[in-house]
Amino acid sequence: MQPLNFPSYTFRVKNSENRTLIFDDVRKKFVVLTPEEWVRQHVVQFLMQEKNYPLSHINVEKQIKMNGLVKRYDVVVFNPTGELHLLVECKAPEVSISQNTFDQIAQYNIQLNASYLMVTNGISHFYCQTDAQAEKYEFMREIPDFSR
């Protein structure tokens, strides 16, 4: 897998039935290592190691229903009171971040109502703080560190 614009992390990787698998600390199992999964696993490590978010507050790849359709978010982080703090949309490195990407995460956030959004393809990272009342988001240099 290609190097990403994150600090270097150590991952558990193995081959099984001609597929490469990576261990997901959140799901506590090996998952197929796709380019998007490579980005997702870096995001999880970034959140834990650089931003000090506890593993117990992070969730990945869960289904949500939107307008009768089943969608799947990439990563969410809950605050200590159980409210959604951060919603992350991961794309493969070769996928450029576009307005459509922001529209996708904004649609998810209408239902999820996270305080912060992160969009990344592993190379470019974008961070936003949301304002649900005004239905807008404001770009930031980085997301805040975990605080109790």
GIGIQUI-V991606 format. One record per residue. RES is the residue in one letter. NEAR is the number of other C-alpha atoms within 12 Angstrom. Layout:
# GIGIQUI-V991606
((RES,NEAR) (RES,NEAR))
This chain:
# GIGIQUI-V991606
((M,20) (Q,18) (P,16) (L,26) (N,19) (F,26) (P,17) (S,16) (Y,21) (T,17) (F,19) (R,19) (V,20) (K,17) (N,15) (S,13) (E,8) (N,9) (R,14) (T,20) (L,24) (I,31) (F,26) (D,30) (D,25) (V,29) (R,19) (K,14) (K,14) (F,22) (V,27) (V,23) (L,27) (T,21) (P,26) (E,30) (E,32) (W,39) (V,39) (R,42) (Q,46) (H,42) (V,46) (V,43) (Q,29) (F,33) (L,36) (M,23) (Q,20) (E,21) (K,20) (N,21) (Y,29) (P,25) (L,28) (S,21) (H,27) (I,37) (N,34) (V,32) (E,26) (K,19) (Q,17) (I,20) (K,17) (M,17) (N,11) (G,7) (L,10) (V,12) (K,19) (R,24) (Y,33) (D,37) (V,44) (V,42) (V,42) (F,30) (N,26) (P,17) (T,11) (G,16) (E,18) (L,25) (H,33) (L,42) (L,47) (V,48) (E,42) (C,42) (K,36) (A,29) (P,27) (E,19) (V,19) (S,19) (I,25) (S,17) (Q,12) (N,15) (T,25) (F,29) (D,18) (Q,27) (I,39) (A,32) (Q,26) (Y,32) (N,36) (I,25) (Q,19) (L,31) (N,28) (A,31) (S,32) (Y,38) (L,46) (M,45) (V,44) (T,40) (N,35) (G,36) (I,27) (S,23) (H,33) (F,30) (Y,26) (C,31) (Q,29) (T,29) (D,19) (A,18) (Q,10) (A,9) (E,15) (K,21) (Y,26) (E,20) (F,19) (M,17) (R,13) (E,20) (I,31) (P,24) (D,20) (F,23) (S,15) (R,13))
